[in-house]
Amino acid sequence: MSVKEDIRAQIIGELAGAKFPIETPEKLLGSFPDGGQTTCRSGDVVLTVEDAGKIIKPNDFPFKSAKEVANVIVDRAGL
């Protein structure tokens, strides 16, 4: 599994209990088990939700699924 696929899968897993749609950045952060401190790791790559939140834009909302959140984060993070 590539780093990109691994991080994507981890984000989706972390959002397994989230209720969608998620309409605000605050609700998105609150949907992760450890909020902004939730961390995904693959090889040498470490990505916190707090860091990922910096690349999500207001017009990305609402998010309709965990997969959609993961795709936006992974694509913009340049993994």
Secondary structure, DSSP 8 states (H G I E B T S, - for coil): --HHHHHHHHHHHHTTT--S-B-SHHHHHHHSTTGGG-EEEETTEEEEHHHHHTT--GGG-SB--HHHHHHHHHHHHT-
